[in-house]
């Protein structure tokens, strides 16, 4: 989570300092898209793990 915040700030900085350069703008957008995809993957992985361990296997001690 913390690394994602740092990368989002970095992408914003890169976007603001691009000065209209299309390559720099595209690079910043690619970073931001990758960070968001990674965060979604992380969130859904945790949710899936929760469903498997608690709801299907009935292992309560792994519950958050």
Phi and psi restraints in degrees (range 20) as a CNS / XPLOR table:
assign (resid 1 and name C) (resid 2 and name N)
       (resid 2 and name CA) (resid 2 and name C) 1.0 -67.6 20.0 2
assign (resid 2 and name N) (resid 2 and name CA)
       (resid 2 and name C) (resid 3 and name N) 1.0 -38.5 20.0 2
assign (resid 2 and name C) (resid 3 and name N)
       (resid 3 and name CA) (resid 3 and name C) 1.0 -65.6 20.0 2
assign (resid 3 and name N) (resid 3 and name CA)
       (resid 3 and name C) (resid 4 and name N) 1.0 -35.9 20.0 2
assign (resid 3 and name C) (resid 4 and name N)
       (resid 4 and name CA) (resid 4 and name C) 1.0 -63.3 20.0 2
assign (resid 4 and name N) (resid 4 and name CA)
       (resid 4 and name C) (resid 5 and name N) 1.0 -41.0 20.0 2
assign (resid 4 and name C) (resid 5 and name N)
       (resid 5 and name CA) (resid 5 and name C) 1.0 -63.1 20.0 2
assign (resid 5 and name N) (resid 5 and name CA)
       (resid 5 and name C) (resid 6 and name N) 1.0 -43.2 20.0 2
assign (resid 5 and name C) (resid 6 and name N)
       (resid 6 and name CA) (resid 6 and name C) 1.0 -62.2 20.0 2
assign (resid 6 and name N) (resid 6 and name CA)
       (resid 6 and name C) (resid 7 and name N) 1.0 -42.1 20.0 2
assign (resid 6 and name C) (resid 7 and name N)
       (resid 7 and name CA) (resid 7 and name C) 1.0 -68.9 20.0 2
assign (resid 7 and name N) (resid 7 and name CA)
       (resid 7 and name C) (resid 8 and name N) 1.0 -33.6 20.0 2
assign (resid 7 and name C) (resid 8 and name N)
       (resid 8 and name CA) (resid 8 and name C) 1.0 -66.0 20.0 2
assign (resid 8 and name N) (resid 8 and name CA)
       (resid 8 and name C) (resid 9 and name N) 1.0 -43.3 20.0 2
assign (resid 8 and name C) (resid 9 and name N)
       (resid 9 and name CA) (resid 9 and name C) 1.0 -63.0 20.0 2
assign (resid 9 and name N) (resid 9 and name CA)
       (resid 9 and name C) (resid 10 and name N) 1.0 -41.7 20.0 2
assign (resid 9 and name C) (resid 10 and name N)
       (resid 10 and name CA) (resid 10 and name C) 1.0 -62.2 20.0 2
assign (resid 10 and name N) (resid 10 and name CA)
       (resid 10 and name C) (resid 11 and name N) 1.0 -43.2 20.0 2
assign (resid 10 and name C) (resid 11 and name N)
       (resid 11 and name CA) (resid 11 and name C) 1.0 -64.2 20.0 2
assign (resid 11 and name N) (resid 11 and name CA)
       (resid 11 and name C) (resid 12 and name N) 1.0 -40.1 20.0 2
assign (resid 11 and name C) (resid 12 and name N)
       (resid 12 and name CA) (resid 12 and name C) 1.0 -63.5 20.0 2
assign (resid 12 and name N) (resid 12 and name CA)
       (resid 12 and name C) (resid 13 and name N) 1.0 -42.5 20.0 2
assign (resid 12 and name C) (resid 13 and name N)
       (resid 13 and name CA) (resid 13 and name C) 1.0 -62.5 20.0 2
assign (resid 13 and name N) (resid 13 and name CA)
       (resid 13 and name C) (resid 14 and name N) 1.0 -44.1 20.0 2
assign (resid 13 and name C) (resid 14 and name N)
       (resid 14 and name CA) (resid 14 and name C) 1.0 -64.4 20.0 2
assign (resid 14 and name N) (resid 14 and name CA)
       (resid 14 and name C) (resid 15 and name N) 1.0 -37.1 20.0 2
assign (resid 14 and name C) (resid 15 and name N)
       (resid 15 and name CA) (resid 15 and name C) 1.0 -68.5 20.0 2
assign (resid 15 and name N) (resid 15 and name CA)
       (resid 15 and name C) (resid 16 and name N) 1.0 -42.5 20.0 2
assign (resid 15 and name C) (resid 16 and name N)
       (resid 16 and name CA) (resid 16 and name C) 1.0 -68.9 20.0 2
assign (resid 16 and name N) (resid 16 and name CA)
       (resid 16 and name C) (resid 17 and name N) 1.0 -30.6 20.0 2
assign (resid 16 and name C) (resid 17 and name N)
       (resid 17 and name CA) (resid 17 and name C) 1.0 -96.7 20.0 2
assign (resid 17 and name N) (resid 17 and name CA)
       (resid 17 and name C) (resid 18 and name N) 1.0 11.4 20.0 2
assign (resid 17 and name C) (resid 18 and name N)
       (resid 18 and name CA) (resid 18 and name C) 1.0 -72.9 20.0 2
assign (resid 18 and name N) (resid 18 and name CA)
       (resid 18 and name C) (resid 19 and name N) 1.0 -22.5 20.0 2
assign (resid 18 and name C) (resid 19 and name N)
       (resid 19 and name CA) (resid 19 and name C) 1.0 53.3 20.0 2
assign (resid 19 and name N) (resid 19 and name CA)
       (resid 19 and name C) (resid 20 and name N) 1.0 39.5 20.0 2
assign (resid 19 and name C) (resid 20 and name N)
       (resid 20 and name CA) (resid 20 and name C) 1.0 80.9 20.0 2
assign (resid 20 and name N) (resid 20 and name CA)
       (resid 20 and name C) (resid 21 and name N) 1.0 3.2 20.0 2
assign (resid 20 and name C) (resid 21 and name N)
       (resid 21 and name CA) (resid 21 and name C) 1.0 -71.7 20.0 2
assign (resid 21 and name N) (resid 21 and name CA)
       (resid 21 and name C) (resid 22 and name N) 1.0 114.6 20.0 2
assign (resid 21 and name C) (resid 22 and name N)
       (resid 22 and name CA) (resid 22 and name C) 1.0 -60.7 20.0 2
assign (resid 22 and name N) (resid 22 and name CA)
       (resid 22 and name C) (resid 23 and name N) 1.0 -33.5 20.0 2
assign (resid 22 and name C) (resid 23 and name N)
       (resid 23 and name CA) (resid 23 and name C) 1.0 -68.5 20.0 2
assign (resid 23 and name N) (resid 23 and name CA)
       (resid 23 and name C) (resid 24 and name N) 1.0 -40.5 20.0 2
assign (resid 23 and name C) (resid 24 and name N)
       (resid 24 and name CA) (resid 24 and name C) 1.0 -69.0 20.0 2
assign (resid 24 and name N) (resid 24 and name CA)
       (resid 24 and name C) (resid 25 and name N) 1.0 -38.4 20.0 2
assign (resid 24 and name C) (resid 25 and name N)
       (resid 25 and name CA) (resid 25 and name C) 1.0 -64.1 20.0 2
assign (resid 25 and name N) (resid 25 and name CA)
       (resid 25 and name C) (resid 26 and name N) 1.0 -44.8 20.0 2
assign (resid 25 and name C) (resid 26 and name N)
       (resid 26 and name CA) (resid 26 and name C) 1.0 -64.1 20.0 2
assign (resid 26 and name N) (resid 26 and name CA)
       (resid 26 and name C) (resid 27 and name N) 1.0 -38.8 20.0 2
assign (resid 26 and name C) (resid 27 and name N)
       (resid 27 and name CA) (resid 27 and name C) 1.0 -62.1 20.0 2
assign (resid 27 and name N) (resid 27 and name CA)
       (resid 27 and name C) (resid 28 and name N) 1.0 -43.2 20.0 2
assign (resid 27 and name C) (resid 28 and name N)
       (resid 28 and name CA) (resid 28 and name C) 1.0 -64.7 20.0 2
assign (resid 28 and name N) (resid 28 and name CA)
       (resid 28 and name C) (resid 29 and name N) 1.0 -40.8 20.0 2
assign (resid 28 and name C) (resid 29 and name N)
       (resid 29 and name CA) (resid 29 and name C) 1.0 -64.9 20.0 2
assign (resid 29 and name N) (resid 29 and name CA)
       (resid 29 and name C) (resid 30 and name N) 1.0 -38.3 20.0 2
assign (resid 29 and name C) (resid 30 and name N)
       (resid 30 and name CA) (resid 30 and name C) 1.0 -64.3 20.0 2
assign (resid 30 and name N) (resid 30 and name CA)
       (resid 30 and name C) (resid 31 and name N) 1.0 -41.6 20.0 2
assign (resid 30 and name C) (resid 31 and name N)
       (resid 31 and name CA) (resid 31 and name C) 1.0 -61.8 20.0 2
assign (resid 31 and name N) (resid 31 and name CA)
       (resid 31 and name C) (resid 32 and name N) 1.0 -47.4 20.0 2
assign (resid 31 and name C) (resid 32 and name N)
       (resid 32 and name CA) (resid 32 and name C) 1.0 -62.6 20.0 2
assign (resid 32 and name N) (resid 32 and name CA)
       (resid 32 and name C) (resid 33 and name N) 1.0 -42.0 20.0 2
assign (resid 32 and name C) (resid 33 and name N)
       (resid 33 and name CA) (resid 33 and name C) 1.0 -63.3 20.0 2
assign (resid 33 and name N) (resid 33 and name CA)
       (resid 33 and name C) (resid 34 and name N) 1.0 -41.6 20.0 2
assign (resid 33 and name C) (resid 34 and name N)
       (resid 34 and name CA) (resid 34 and name C) 1.0 -65.9 20.0 2
assign (resid 34 and name N) (resid 34 and name CA)
       (resid 34 and name C) (resid 35 and name N) 1.0 -40.0 20.0 2
assign (resid 34 and name C) (resid 35 and name N)
       (resid 35 and name CA) (resid 35 and name C) 1.0 -64.7 20.0 2
assign (resid 35 and name N) (resid 35 and name CA)
       (resid 35 and name C) (resid 36 and name N) 1.0 -44.4 20.0 2
assign (resid 35 and name C) (resid 36 and name N)
       (resid 36 and name CA) (resid 36 and name C) 1.0 -64.7 20.0 2
assign (resid 36 and name N) (resid 36 and name CA)
       (resid 36 and name C) (resid 37 and name N) 1.0 -42.0 20.0 2
assign (resid 36 and name C) (resid 37 and name N)
       (resid 37 and name CA) (resid 37 and name C) 1.0 -62.5 20.0 2
assign (resid 37 and name N) (resid 37 and name CA)
       (resid 37 and name C) (resid 38 and name N) 1.0 -41.2 20.0 2
assign (resid 37 and name C) (resid 38 and name N)
       (resid 38 and name CA) (resid 38 and name C) 1.0 -64.2 20.0 2
assign (resid 38 and name N) (resid 38 and name CA)
       (resid 38 and name C) (resid 39 and name N) 1.0 -41.2 20.0 2
assign (resid 38 and name C) (resid 39 and name N)
       (resid 39 and name CA) (resid 39 and name C) 1.0 -64.7 20.0 2
assign (resid 39 and name N) (resid 39 and name CA)
       (resid 39 and name C) (resid 40 and name N) 1.0 -42.0 20.0 2
assign (resid 39 and name C) (resid 40 and name N)
       (resid 40 and name CA) (resid 40 and name C) 1.0 -63.1 20.0 2
assign (resid 40 and name N) (resid 40 and name CA)
       (resid 40 and name C) (resid 41 and name N) 1.0 -41.3 20.0 2
assign (resid 40 and name C) (resid 41 and name N)
       (resid 41 and name CA) (resid 41 and name C) 1.0 -60.8 20.0 2
assign (resid 41 and name N) (resid 41 and name CA)
       (resid 41 and name C) (resid 42 and name N) 1.0 -43.5 20.0 2
assign (resid 41 and name C) (resid 42 and name N)
       (resid 42 and name CA) (resid 42 and name C) 1.0 -63.7 20.0 2
assign (resid 42 and name N) (resid 42 and name CA)
       (resid 42 and name C) (resid 43 and name N) 1.0 -45.6 20.0 2
assign (resid 42 and name C) (resid 43 and name N)
       (resid 43 and name CA) (resid 43 and name C) 1.0 -63.8 20.0 2
assign (resid 43 and name N) (resid 43 and name CA)
       (resid 43 and name C) (resid 44 and name N) 1.0 -46.6 20.0 2
assign (resid 43 and name C) (resid 44 and name N)
       (resid 44 and name CA) (resid 44 and name C) 1.0 -69.2 20.0 2
assign (resid 44 and name N) (resid 44 and name CA)
       (resid 44 and name C) (resid 45 and name N) 1.0 -29.9 20.0 2
assign (resid 44 and name C) (resid 45 and name N)
       (resid 45 and name CA) (resid 45 and name C) 1.0 -65.2 20.0 2
assign (resid 45 and name N) (resid 45 and name CA)
       (resid 45 and name C) (resid 46 and name N) 1.0 -43.8 20.0 2
assign (resid 45 and name C) (resid 46 and name N)
       (resid 46 and name CA) (resid 46 and name C) 1.0 -64.7 20.0 2
assign (resid 46 and name N) (resid 46 and name CA)
       (resid 46 and name C) (resid 47 and name N) 1.0 -41.5 20.0 2
assign (resid 46 and name C) (resid 47 and name N)
       (resid 47 and name CA) (resid 47 and name C) 1.0 -63.7 20.0 2
assign (resid 47 and name N) (resid 47 and name CA)
       (resid 47 and name C) (resid 48 and name N) 1.0 -42.3 20.0 2
assign (resid 47 and name C) (resid 48 and name N)
       (resid 48 and name CA) (resid 48 and name C) 1.0 -65.1 20.0 2
assign (resid 48 and name N) (resid 48 and name CA)
       (resid 48 and name C) (resid 49 and name N) 1.0 -41.8 20.0 2
assign (resid 48 and name C) (resid 49 and name N)
       (resid 49 and name CA) (resid 49 and name C) 1.0 -62.2 20.0 2
assign (resid 49 and name N) (resid 49 and name CA)
       (resid 49 and name C) (resid 50 and name N) 1.0 -40.0 20.0 2
assign (resid 49 and name C) (resid 50 and name N)
       (resid 50 and name CA) (resid 50 and name C) 1.0 -62.1 20.0 2
assign (resid 50 and name N) (resid 50 and name CA)
       (resid 50 and name C) (resid 51 and name N) 1.0 -45.1 20.0 2
assign (resid 50 and name C) (resid 51 and name N)
       (resid 51 and name CA) (resid 51 and name C) 1.0 -63.8 20.0 2
assign (resid 51 and name N) (resid 51 and name CA)
       (resid 51 and name C) (resid 52 and name N) 1.0 -44.4 20.0 2
assign (resid 51 and name C) (resid 52 and name N)
       (resid 52 and name CA) (resid 52 and name C) 1.0 -65.9 20.0 2
assign (resid 52 and name N) (resid 52 and name CA)
       (resid 52 and name C) (resid 53 and name N) 1.0 -48.0 20.0 2
assign (resid 52 and name C) (resid 53 and name N)
       (resid 53 and name CA) (resid 53 and name C) 1.0 -75.5 20.0 2
assign (resid 53 and name N) (resid 53 and name CA)
       (resid 53 and name C) (resid 54 and name N) 1.0 -44.0 20.0 2
assign (resid 53 and name C) (resid 54 and name N)
       (resid 54 and name CA) (resid 54 and name C) 1.0 -88.0 20.0 2
assign (resid 54 and name N) (resid 54 and name CA)
       (resid 54 and name C) (resid 55 and name N) 1.0 -48.9 20.0 2
assign (resid 54 and name C) (resid 55 and name N)
       (resid 55 and name CA) (resid 55 and name C) 1.0 -81.9 20.0 2
assign (resid 55 and name N) (resid 55 and name CA)
       (resid 55 and name C) (resid 56 and name N) 1.0 -38.0 20.0 2
assign (resid 55 and name C) (resid 56 and name N)
       (resid 56 and name CA) (resid 56 and name C) 1.0 -92.0 20.0 2
assign (resid 56 and name N) (resid 56 and name CA)
       (resid 56 and name C) (resid 57 and name N) 1.0 -49.9 20.0 2
assign (resid 56 and name C) (resid 57 and name N)
       (resid 57 and name CA) (resid 57 and name C) 1.0 -89.2 20.0 2
assign (resid 57 and name N) (resid 57 and name CA)
       (resid 57 and name C) (resid 58 and name N) 1.0 -10.2 20.0 2
assign (resid 57 and name C) (resid 58 and name N)
       (resid 58 and name CA) (resid 58 and name C) 1.0 56.8 20.0 2
assign (resid 58 and name N) (resid 58 and name CA)
       (resid 58 and name C) (resid 59 and name N) 1.0 52.0 20.0 2
assign (resid 58 and name C) (resid 59 and name N)
       (resid 59 and name CA) (resid 59 and name C) 1.0 -107.2 20.0 2
assign (resid 59 and name N) (resid 59 and name CA)
       (resid 59 and name C) (resid 60 and name N) 1.0 94.2 20.0 2
assign (resid 59 and name C) (resid 60 and name N)
       (resid 60 and name CA) (resid 60 and name C) 1.0 -73.5 20.0 2
assign (resid 60 and name N) (resid 60 and name CA)
       (resid 60 and name C) (resid 61 and name N) 1.0 -24.3 20.0 2
assign (resid 60 and name C) (resid 61 and name N)
       (resid 61 and name CA) (resid 61 and name C) 1.0 -72.9 20.0 2
assign (resid 61 and name N) (resid 61 and name CA)
       (resid 61 and name C) (resid 62 and name N) 1.0 -9.5 20.0 2
assign (resid 61 and name C) (resid 62 and name N)
       (resid 62 and name CA) (resid 62 and name C) 1.0 -91.9 20.0 2
assign (resid 62 and name N) (resid 62 and name CA)
       (resid 62 and name C) (resid 63 and name N) 1.0 -5.7 20.0 2
assign (resid 62 and name C) (resid 63 and name N)
       (resid 63 and name CA) (resid 63 and name C) 1.0 -62.0 20.0 2
assign (resid 63 and name N) (resid 63 and name CA)
       (resid 63 and name C) (resid 64 and name N) 1.0 145.6 20.0 2
